[in-house]
Amino acid sequence: MSGLVRLLVIMDPIERIKPAKDSTLAMLICAQQRGWEVYYAEQKHLWLRDGIAWGSVARLTVRDQAHDWFSRAEPANVALGDFAAILMRKDPPFDMEYVYTTYILDRARDQGALVVNDPQGLRNMNEKVYTAWFPQCCAATLVTRDMHAMGDFLREHGKAVVKPLDGMGGRSIFVLDQDDKNRNVVFETLTDYGSRYAIIQRYLPEIVTGGDCRVLLVDGEPVPYALQRMPDSSDNRGNLAAGARAESRPLNERDRWLCAQIGPQLKAAGMIFVGLDVIGDYVTEINVTSPTGIRELNRKHGVDIGASLMDAIGRILGAA
């Protein structure tokens, strides 16, 4: 790769992030440190005109500090295909507005930009459902709208986790025992009385002692440490946004086997930065939209995951 690299990030409002924890900011700092020009837009700043993807984008300067962590120039209209790379880091919910945005990014990719992660993959790989492509890596899982089938699954396994297909950050996650008198209302709520799909998975008790572990993959290769998100004693959820505490551990043999099963397929699909959620021996989710955990692992282990991602992007650009 030679010449100036212009990188655009699409994210939620940068003024609202928590800079000490924000993985996107860590990525942008690494890009800026290697002399790349960084630009910023939000989802609402993108459009299509006569088949061309456009954005109202602003040159961005970022700083690794708790206050005053960015400066933003006045925006200008730029064809998205003029950027070398585009980081799609808009957080879920994965709604139709998100899908429409991936169509715009499809055109940006076709017009010359490397989009990370690939927009077709973002559409195809629902973070809960995509585990079905790797059943050998997962505990018993059912995706259904049938409330009776959910009840049968719960009776079969005795304890289960029930989630919507479009949530994030631990929202609307329920842990049910087979004799829980709230089970029917949970099924009714999550499926909207059988009109909407939801997911139910066998409960994995290893979350109590080992946490819900985030294993990050950069271009198909795992970061050597997992972020352990340990639930609070008063909560079942291993999500930092839901109050879990952040610990970490080296990857074990099972983690590496899971990554070897899943990583090559992700890489082939252009999914360059992905987070696997692992409880015990099993993958529970495959996070492709805006995985986090960079800051915590960097601090705990002296790694630089953002730099690894920029290295991967640079290699791909150089091979194009």
N, C-alpha and C positions, 0 to 999 in steps of 0.2 A: 504494500500500500504506500502511495506517495501523494504528496500534496495536502492541502488543508482539508480537514474533515469537519463538515457542518452537521451537527446532531440536533435534532428536534425532540423534545420531550412533551408528551401529552399526559397531563396529570390533573389531579384535583388542585384547587387553589393553593399555590405554594405558601401564601401567607398564613395558612391555617395548619400547616404541618407541625409536628414536634421534631425539630431538627436533630436532637440528640438520638432519636430513634428511627428516623426516616431513611429507609433503604434507597428511595429514589434520589434523595439529596446526596447520599454517599456515592451513587453512580455518577451523578453530575459532577461532583468534585473531582472524581478520578478522570472523567473526560476532559475537564478543564485543565487539570494538571499536566496532561499530555499535549496541550496546545490546541485542542479541538474547540471550535466555536460552538457554544451551546445556545439553543433557542427554546422558547417556551410557548405552549398554547394549552388551552383547555378544550374539552370536547365541543363546547359551544362555538369555538372559533374556527371550526372546519366546515367546508362545504364542497360541493361538486358543481362545476359549470361546464356544460358541453363536454362531459366526460373527463375533465381535468380536475384533479384534487387540489384544493387550495386551503390555505390557512392564514388567519391573521396572527402573526407570530412576533414575538419580542425577543431581542437578544438578551441573554441572561448571564449574570455574573453571580457565582455562588461562593459562600464562605462557610468554613467549618466552625461555626460558633453558635452559641445559644440564642443570641439576639442579633438582629440585623444580618440575617444569613443569606440575603440575596439582594441584588439590584436588577431592575428590569427597565429596558429602554422602551421607547415608543414602538408600538407594533406596526408592522407593514404586511401587506398582502404578498404571499410567496407561494408558488407552486410547490406542493409537497414533494414531488418527484425530484426537485432540485437539491434536496438534502441527501447526504450520503446515508444517513441512518435515522430512523425514527423510533424512539422508545415509547411504547404504549403502556403507560403506567396509571391509567385511570382505574380507581378502585371499583369493585362491584357496588351496587347490584348489577348483575348481568341482565339488563332489560332490553327492550327493543331499541332504545336509544343507543345502547352499547352496540347492538348488532348493526344498526345503521352506520355507526362510526366505523365499524370494521369494513363496510362496503367502501367507504371513502379511502380507508387505508389500503384496501385491495388495489384501488386505482393508483395510489401513491407508489405502491410496490411495483405495479406494472410499468409505471413511468420512471422507475430508476432507483427508488429508495429501498434500503434494507429495513424492513419493519420487524421490530423485536417486541413481542413475539409475533409470529406470522398471523395475519388476521384470519385466514381460513382456519388455522388451528384454534384460535380464540373462540371461533364460532362452534367448531366441531367438538371441542374437548371440554364439555361441562365438568367442573371440578369434582363433583360427586359422581356423576354417571360414568365418566371416562375410566374409572377403576374397573368397569366391566370388561374392558379390553385386556385386563391382566388378572383374571380370576385366580391364578396360581399365587398371586401376591396378596390376596385380600381374604379377610374373614367373611363369613356368610353374610350376604347382602341381598336385599330385595328392593327394587324400584317399582312402585305400583300406585294406582289410585284406589285400589280395592281395600277398604277398611277391614273387611273380614280376613283377607289374606294377611294383613298386618297383624291382626290378632292371633292368627295361627302361627305366624313367625315368632311372635313374642312368647307364646306358649311353648313352642319348640325349643327355644334357647333360654327361656327363663328370665333373661334380662337383655334389653336392647336399647340402642340409641336411635332416635327418630329425628330427621332433619328435613327442612325444605331443600329444594334443589338449587335455589338461587341466593342463599344466604351467605354471610361472611362474618368473621369476628365473633363467632359463638352465638349469633342471634337465632332464637327459636329452635335451640337444640334441647331435646328432652331425653332423659334417661328414665326408662320404665322397667319396673318389675312386673312379672306376669299377673300378680294380684293387685296391682296399682288400680285404684278405683277411678283414676283420671285417664286411664289409657284410651277409652273411647272418645273422650272429648279432645284429647291430643290428636288422635287419628282424624277426627272430624275437622279440627282446626287446620291441620297441615294439608289435608287433601281437599279442603273446602267441600266437605260432604261427598267425597268421591269424584270431584270434578277437576282435580289437579294432582299431578304426580308428586310423590315424596319418597324419601329413602329411609329404610330401616336396616340397621346393621347389628350383628351380634355385639353385645357389650364386651369390651376388652379390659379386664381388671388391671392389666399392667399399667394403665394410665395413672393409677394411684401412686405406684412406686417409681415408675420410669418416665411418666409424663407423656404428653403428646409431642412427638419429636418432629421438628422440621428439618428435612434433609434437602439441601439446595443442590441443584444440578446446573452447571454452566456448560452449555453446548454438549449436553449428554453426559458430562463427567461430574461426579459428586465432589462437593467441598468436603474435606476430611473430618469435619466436626458437625454434629447435629445440635440444633437448638432445642433443649428440653423445656417445654412449657408445662410447669407443674401446677395442677389445679389448687386453688385455695381449699382449705379443709371444709369450707361451707359450700363448695360449688363443684359440680361434675366436669366443668368445661376447661379444657386445656388451651385456652385462647388468651393471649396477653391482653387483648381488648376487654376481656371479661374478668380480668383480675388475676390471671395465672402469673406466677413468677418465672423469670428466665434463668435457666441453668444450661449446662451444655455437657456434651460427652463426645469422645471420639467415635467415629463410625465403627460398628462391629461387622462381623462376617455376614450376618443376615442383611444388614443395611446395604452392604456392597452387592449382595446377590440381588436384592430388590432393584437397586440402581442399574445393574447389568441387564435385568429383564426389561426395564421401562426406558432407560436412558437412550438407547439407540433409536427407538421409534420416535421419541420426542425430537431428537436431533434431526432425523430425516424429515420431520414435518416442520422444521424451522422454529421449534420452540427452544429458544436459546437460554432462557432463564426460567426455571421451574422449581417449585417446592413440593416435595412429597411429604405428606403427613403420615407418620409412622407411629403406631402404638404397639408395643411388644414386637411381634414378628410380622405385622401386617400393615399394608398401606390402606389408609382410610379415605384420603383425598389426594388429588393431583392438581396443585394450584398453578394455573398458567396465566392468570390475569395480572396480578401485581404482587408476587410473593415478597415477603419481608424476612427479616432476620439478619441482614447484613451487619448492621451496627453492633448488635449484641455479640455475634461471633467474632467480628473484627476486634472488639475490645477484649474479649476473653482469651483469644488465642493468637493475637498478633497477625492474623491473616488480612488480606486485602481483597475481598470478594468483588468489590466494584472494579478493581483493576483487572481481575481475572475476566470479568464480563467484557470490559473494554478491549482486552487482548483478543478475546474471541470475536468480537465485532470487527476489530482490525484485521484479523486473519481472514474472515469471510469477505470483507471489502477488498482485501488485497488479492483474493482469489477470483474475484468477480471479473 
